[in-house]
Amino acid sequence: PQFDELLKTAINFAGGDITKFFVVSIPVYGVTPFGQGNDPQKIGEGVDEFNVANKAIADRYGIQYFDITPVSKTALGVEDLNASDGLHPSGKMYTLWVDNIYPGVKSMLE
């Protein structure tokens, strides 16, 4: 319900023009060193459930949705995809996400 309300607010701020923004899925932090010590399966299931709900809401409004979650899952055991704090993504992971999103955003802007 909270995401739905935030999306409605964004739509209103955009004057109803849904082509002015997009929604990005939540990455799975259960694959990070931090997440591995905190029930990674439960984290993954929770993030997947959240993303399914948010995608359904975005779809209902016809808003472009980008799923970076599969890319985030590739960080399991890959040091250079995680920041030195063991929780956050590295610059390399952000690059992978941008590579995933860029073609769609570029298309939206053309």
Secondary structure, DSSP 8 states (H G I E B T S, - for coil): -HHHHHHHHHHHHTTT-GGG--EE----GGGSHHHHTS-HHHHHHHHHHHHHHHHHHHHHHT--EE--HHHHGGGTT-GGGB-TTSSSB-HHHHHHHHHHHHHHHHHHH-
